[in-house]
Amino acid sequence: MPRDLLVRTLRTPESVTRFSMGEWDVLIRQARAAGLLARLAYRFRRDSLGDAIPAGARWHFIAAETLAERQRTAVRWELANIGAALADIDVPLVALKGAAYVASGSPAAAGRLFNDIDILVPRERLPEVENALMLAGWHASPLSDYDRHYYRRWMHEIPPMQHIQRETVIDVHHAILPDTARYRPDSAKLRSRAVPAGELPGVCVLAPEDRILHAATHLFHDGELPHGLRDLTDIDLQLRAAATPEFWTQLCARAEELQLQRSLYYALRYAAHFLDTPVPEHVGSALAAAAPNRVLRVLMDAVFARALAPDHASCADRFTPAARLTAYVRAHWLRMPMHLLIPHLAHKAFVNPYRESDTPKAA
């Protein structure tokens, strides 16, 4: 059974009309591991391919799409509640990532599943924001002393906050990368071009090009990639929806302004590799200076071709564990200088497995 069955299906959904039951079984397993089962269900319905799904497999897609719709409704409700909680302190609420896709009506919202809601607020207003959310029922998730210190001292967000009744989780960001990262996009520039969300009063989202840049930055600075392919499809869908000559020019210029050309380069390279995302030739030329050298490019291709694939045994080869480890170390190396990175990785490797295995979310 081909390792790239899900990727091939995302490229050409009509190919499922020729699938055997064995291929359907593997497709469902790969899509579930990648967090893409609901998005596939949406694609099949959009392309009138529902009748091609065997009866024994159809319920998987129905259930996934139902869950995605329920989560979409829940995200809108939670954003309204977050907005109400922050209304008295007059802090601009900027939704990020999946919540932003829902709030803005982006094509990337279709079939999108969520673990939490990400928002961006000014750093200097963090104490007020945290206090306001606590009064509204959100409290810091239980973390080890090490992780609490790590978040407060080094991260671009405070520890996750969970609602005491609904158990929904908010990640409150003051930036999109840590202060220790090699690249530090100016958060004020991102907020300055935020636009109102179409259907949610009081909620804003980043500008379209900034949403893509943030998605690319998050993807290629995050060392754990169980849903890397899902995040890549987020980027693909947004690019296809916004791709005009003017947009591509704005995207490249904005990437240079925010020092995110390398992240954009990788996002476009692997979106084209996995999903056949159409990228104009002049965009590749504009990003040529940000491309890695040939040796590094070959290495990164070997790493991300495996690390961005679904985290399922049918997609792995003998080099996949090494590729995932390389992606993990690389992300931390980009986010932390060496004198912080080595102690941090040592702690996560040798202390966490014994002392913090029961914590809900590690740094």
C-alpha positions as CSV (number, residue, x, y, z in Angstrom):
1,M,0.0,0.0,0.0
2,P,1.5,3.4,-1.0
3,R,2.9,5.6,1.8
4,D,1.6,8.7,0.1
5,L,-2.0,7.5,-0.3
6,L,-3.5,10.5,1.6
7,V,-1.3,13.0,-0.2
8,R,-2.3,11.5,-3.6
9,T,-6.0,11.8,-2.6
10,L,-5.6,15.4,-1.5
11,R,-4.1,16.2,-4.9
12,T,-6.6,14.3,-7.0
13,P,-9.8,13.5,-4.9
14,E,-11.4,11.8,-7.9
15,S,-8.9,9.0,-7.7
16,V,-11.0,7.5,-4.8
17,T,-13.5,6.2,-7.4
18,R,-11.0,3.4,-8.1
19,F,-10.0,2.6,-4.5
20,S,-10.2,-0.9,-3.1
21,M,-11.5,-1.5,0.4
22,G,-7.9,-2.0,1.5
23,E,-7.0,1.5,0.2
24,W,-10.0,3.0,1.9
25,D,-8.9,1.5,5.1
26,V,-5.4,2.9,4.8
27,L,-6.7,6.3,3.7
28,I,-8.9,6.6,6.7
29,R,-6.1,5.6,9.1
30,Q,-3.7,8.1,7.5
31,A,-6.2,10.9,7.4
32,R,-7.2,10.4,11.0
33,A,-3.5,10.4,12.1
34,A,-3.0,13.7,10.1
35,G,-6.1,15.4,11.5
36,L,-7.5,15.5,7.9
37,L,-10.4,13.1,8.0
38,A,-13.0,15.9,8.2
39,R,-11.3,18.0,5.6
40,L,-11.4,15.0,3.2
41,A,-15.1,14.5,4.0
42,Y,-15.6,18.2,3.0
43,R,-13.6,17.7,-0.2
44,F,-15.6,14.6,-1.2
45,R,-18.9,16.4,-0.6
46,R,-17.8,19.5,-2.5
47,D,-16.6,17.4,-5.4
48,S,-19.7,15.2,-5.4
49,L,-17.7,12.1,-4.6
50,G,-19.9,11.0,-1.7
51,D,-21.3,8.1,-3.6
52,A,-17.8,6.7,-4.2
53,I,-17.3,6.1,-0.5
54,P,-18.2,2.5,0.4
55,A,-21.0,2.1,2.9
56,G,-18.6,0.5,5.5
57,A,-16.3,3.6,5.3
58,R,-18.8,6.4,5.0
59,W,-19.6,6.7,8.7
60,H,-16.0,7.6,9.5
61,F,-16.3,10.7,7.2
62,I,-19.8,11.6,8.5
63,A,-18.6,11.4,12.1
64,A,-15.5,13.5,11.4
65,E,-17.4,16.2,9.5
66,T,-20.0,16.3,12.3
67,L,-17.2,16.8,14.9
68,A,-15.6,19.5,12.8
69,E,-18.9,21.4,12.5
70,R,-19.5,21.2,16.3
71,Q,-16.0,22.4,16.9
72,R,-16.5,25.3,14.5
73,T,-19.6,26.4,16.4
74,A,-17.8,26.0,19.7
75,V,-14.9,28.1,18.5
76,R,-17.2,30.9,17.5
77,W,-18.9,30.7,20.9
78,E,-15.6,30.8,22.7
79,L,-14.3,33.7,20.7
80,A,-17.4,35.6,21.6
81,N,-16.9,34.8,25.3
82,I,-13.2,35.8,25.1
83,G,-14.2,39.1,23.5
84,A,-16.7,39.7,26.3
85,A,-14.1,38.9,28.9
86,L,-11.6,41.4,27.4
87,A,-14.2,44.1,26.6
88,D,-13.9,45.9,29.9
89,I,-10.1,46.4,29.6
90,D,-10.3,47.5,25.9
91,V,-7.6,45.1,24.6
92,P,-7.7,44.3,20.9
93,L,-8.5,40.6,20.4
94,V,-6.6,39.1,17.4
95,A,-7.5,35.4,16.7
96,L,-4.7,33.2,15.3
97,K,-4.4,30.0,13.3
98,G,-7.5,27.8,13.3
99,A,-9.6,30.3,15.2
100,A,-8.7,33.0,12.7
101,Y,-9.8,30.8,9.8
102,V,-13.2,30.3,11.4
103,A,-13.6,33.9,12.4
104,S,-12.7,35.2,8.9
105,G,-14.6,32.6,6.9
106,S,-11.4,31.3,5.3
107,P,-11.5,28.2,3.1
108,A,-9.0,26.7,5.6
109,A,-11.9,26.6,8.2
110,A,-13.6,23.8,6.2
111,G,-13.1,20.5,8.0
112,R,-10.6,22.1,10.4
113,L,-10.2,20.4,13.8
114,F,-9.0,22.2,17.0
115,N,-7.2,21.5,20.2
116,D,-7.2,25.1,21.5
117,I,-7.8,28.7,20.6
118,D,-4.9,31.0,20.0
119,I,-5.1,34.8,20.4
120,L,-2.5,37.6,20.1
121,V,-2.5,40.6,22.5
122,P,0.1,43.3,23.3
123,R,2.9,42.1,25.6
124,E,2.4,45.1,27.9
125,R,-1.2,44.1,28.4
126,L,-0.6,40.5,29.3
127,P,-1.2,40.9,33.1
128,E,-4.6,42.6,32.5
129,V,-5.6,40.0,29.9
130,E,-4.7,37.1,32.2
131,N,-6.6,38.6,35.1
132,A,-9.6,39.3,32.9
133,L,-9.7,35.7,31.6
134,M,-9.3,34.3,35.1
135,L,-12.3,36.3,36.2
136,A,-14.2,34.8,33.3
137,G,-13.4,31.3,34.3
138,W,-10.1,30.4,32.6
139,H,-7.2,29.3,34.8
140,A,-3.6,28.2,34.1
141,S,-3.4,24.5,33.2
142,P,-1.4,22.4,35.6
143,L,2.3,22.4,34.6
144,S,5.5,21.4,36.3
145,D,7.6,24.2,37.9
146,Y,10.1,23.9,35.1
147,D,7.5,24.4,32.3
148,R,5.8,27.3,34.1
149,H,9.2,29.0,34.4
150,Y,10.0,28.2,30.8
151,Y,6.8,29.8,29.5
152,R,7.1,32.9,31.6
153,R,10.8,33.4,31.0
154,W,11.3,32.4,27.4
155,M,8.2,31.7,25.4
156,H,6.1,33.9,23.2
157,E,3.0,33.0,25.1
158,I,1.9,32.5,28.7
159,P,1.0,29.0,30.0
160,P,-2.2,27.6,28.5
161,M,-5.4,28.6,30.2
162,Q,-8.3,26.2,30.5
163,H,-11.9,27.0,31.4
164,I,-13.0,25.5,34.7
165,Q,-16.4,24.4,33.3
166,R,-16.1,24.0,29.5
167,E,-12.5,22.8,29.6
168,T,-11.7,24.8,26.5
169,V,-8.1,25.9,26.2
170,I,-6.7,29.3,25.2
171,D,-3.1,30.0,24.2
172,V,-2.5,33.7,24.8
173,H,0.4,35.0,22.7
174,H,2.3,38.2,22.8
175,A,4.4,37.3,19.7
176,I,4.6,34.5,17.1
177,L,8.1,33.5,18.0
178,P,10.0,33.5,21.3
179,D,12.3,36.4,22.2
180,T,15.2,33.9,22.0
181,A,14.5,32.9,18.4
182,R,16.8,33.7,15.6
183,Y,14.1,35.6,13.8
184,R,11.8,37.9,15.8
185,P,8.9,39.4,13.7
186,D,7.6,42.6,15.2
187,S,4.3,41.8,16.8
188,A,3.2,45.5,16.7
189,K,3.5,45.3,12.9
190,L,1.4,42.2,12.8
191,R,-1.3,43.8,15.0
192,S,-1.2,47.1,13.1
193,R,-2.5,45.4,9.9
194,A,-5.1,43.2,11.6
195,V,-8.6,43.4,10.1
196,P,-12.0,42.8,11.7
197,A,-13.4,39.3,11.4
198,G,-16.4,39.4,9.1
199,E,-19.0,37.7,11.3
200,L,-17.7,38.2,14.9
201,P,-17.9,41.8,16.3
202,G,-14.9,42.8,18.3
203,V,-12.7,40.0,16.9
204,C,-9.8,40.7,14.5
205,V,-7.6,38.5,12.4
206,L,-4.2,39.0,10.9
207,A,-4.0,40.4,7.3
208,P,-4.3,37.6,4.7
209,E,-0.6,37.6,3.9
210,D,0.3,37.6,7.6
211,R,-2.0,34.6,8.3
212,I,0.0,32.6,5.7
213,L,3.3,33.8,7.1
214,H,2.3,32.9,10.7
215,A,1.1,29.5,9.5
216,A,4.4,28.9,7.8
217,T,6.4,30.2,10.8
218,H,4.5,28.0,13.2
219,L,4.9,25.0,11.0
220,F,8.6,25.3,10.4
221,H,9.5,26.4,14.0
222,D,7.5,23.7,15.7
223,G,9.5,20.6,16.4
224,E,6.5,18.3,16.9
225,L,4.7,17.7,13.6
226,P,1.9,15.1,14.1
227,H,-0.4,17.4,12.2
228,G,2.2,19.0,9.9
229,L,0.4,17.9,6.7
230,R,-2.9,19.5,8.0
231,D,-1.1,22.8,8.6
232,L,0.4,22.6,5.2
233,T,-3.1,22.1,3.7
234,D,-4.1,25.3,5.7
235,I,-1.4,27.2,3.8
236,D,-2.4,25.6,0.5
237,L,-6.0,26.5,0.8
238,Q,-5.2,30.1,1.8
239,L,-2.8,30.5,-1.1
240,R,-5.3,29.2,-3.7
241,A,-8.0,31.5,-2.4
242,A,-5.8,34.7,-2.4
243,A,-3.4,34.0,-5.3
244,T,-3.5,37.1,-7.4
245,P,-0.3,38.7,-8.9
246,E,-0.7,41.6,-6.4
247,F,-1.1,39.2,-3.5
248,W,2.1,37.3,-4.3
249,T,4.0,40.6,-4.5
250,Q,2.6,41.6,-1.1
251,L,3.3,38.2,0.4
252,C,7.0,38.3,-0.6
253,A,7.4,41.9,0.5
254,R,5.8,41.2,3.9
255,A,8.0,38.2,4.4
256,E,11.1,40.3,3.9
257,E,9.7,43.0,6.2
258,L,9.1,40.5,9.0
259,Q,12.3,38.5,8.4
260,L,10.3,35.4,7.5
261,Q,11.6,34.7,4.0
262,R,13.1,31.3,5.0
263,S,9.8,30.1,6.6
264,L,7.9,31.2,3.5
265,Y,10.4,29.5,1.2
266,Y,9.9,26.2,3.0
267,A,6.2,26.5,3.1
268,L,5.9,27.1,-0.6
269,R,8.5,24.4,-1.4
270,Y,6.7,21.7,0.5
271,A,3.2,22.8,-0.3
272,A,4.1,22.4,-3.9
273,H,5.8,19.0,-3.2
274,F,2.9,17.5,-1.2
275,L,-0.1,19.3,-2.6
276,D,0.9,20.6,-6.1
277,T,0.2,24.2,-4.8
278,P,0.7,26.5,-7.8
279,V,3.5,28.9,-7.1
280,P,4.4,31.5,-9.7
281,E,8.0,31.3,-11.0
282,H,8.7,34.9,-10.1
283,V,8.0,34.1,-6.4
284,G,10.7,31.5,-6.4
285,S,13.1,34.0,-7.8
286,A,12.1,36.6,-5.2
287,L,12.8,34.1,-2.4
288,A,16.0,32.7,-3.9
289,A,18.2,34.7,-1.5
290,A,16.4,33.1,1.4
291,A,16.9,29.5,0.1
292,P,19.4,27.3,2.0
293,N,22.5,26.1,0.2
294,R,22.3,23.0,-1.9
295,V,23.6,20.6,0.7
296,L,21.2,21.9,3.4
297,R,18.3,21.9,0.9
298,V,18.9,18.2,0.1
299,L,19.0,17.4,3.9
300,M,15.8,19.4,4.6
301,D,14.0,17.7,1.7
302,A,14.9,14.3,3.3
303,V,13.7,15.5,6.7
304,F,10.5,17.2,5.8
305,A,9.4,14.7,3.2
306,R,9.1,12.3,6.2
307,A,8.4,14.6,9.1
308,L,5.4,16.3,7.4
309,A,3.9,13.0,6.3
310,P,1.1,11.6,8.5
311,D,2.3,10.1,11.8
312,H,1.2,6.6,10.9
313,A,3.1,3.4,10.4
314,S,2.0,3.1,6.8
315,C,3.7,6.4,5.9
316,A,7.0,5.6,7.6
317,D,10.3,4.1,6.5
318,R,13.4,3.3,8.4
319,F,14.6,6.9,8.3
320,T,11.4,8.5,9.6
321,P,12.3,8.4,13.3
322,A,15.6,10.1,12.6
323,A,13.8,12.7,10.4
324,R,11.3,13.5,13.1
325,L,14.1,13.8,15.7
326,T,16.0,16.1,13.3
327,A,13.0,18.3,12.8
328,Y,12.4,18.5,16.6
329,V,16.0,19.5,17.3
330,R,16.1,22.0,14.4
331,A,13.0,23.8,15.6
332,H,14.4,24.2,19.1
333,W,17.8,25.3,17.7
334,L,16.0,28.1,15.8
335,R,14.1,29.1,18.8
336,M,16.8,29.0,21.5
337,P,20.6,29.8,21.6
338,M,22.9,26.9,22.3
339,H,23.5,27.7,26.0
340,L,19.7,27.4,26.6
341,L,19.0,24.7,24.1
342,I,21.3,22.0,25.5
343,P,20.0,22.2,29.1
344,H,16.4,22.4,27.9
345,L,16.7,19.3,25.6
346,A,18.5,17.4,28.4
347,H,15.7,18.2,30.8
348,K,13.0,17.1,28.4
349,A,14.9,13.9,27.5
350,F,16.0,12.8,31.0
351,V,13.8,14.5,33.5
352,N,10.3,14.8,32.0
353,P,9.8,11.1,31.3
354,Y,10.2,10.4,35.0
355,R,8.8,13.5,36.8
356,E,6.4,15.1,34.4
357,S,4.8,12.3,32.3
358,D,1.3,13.2,33.7
359,T,1.4,16.9,32.8
360,P,-1.2,17.8,30.1
361,K,1.1,20.0,28.0
362,A,4.8,20.4,28.1
363,A,6.7,23.4,26.8
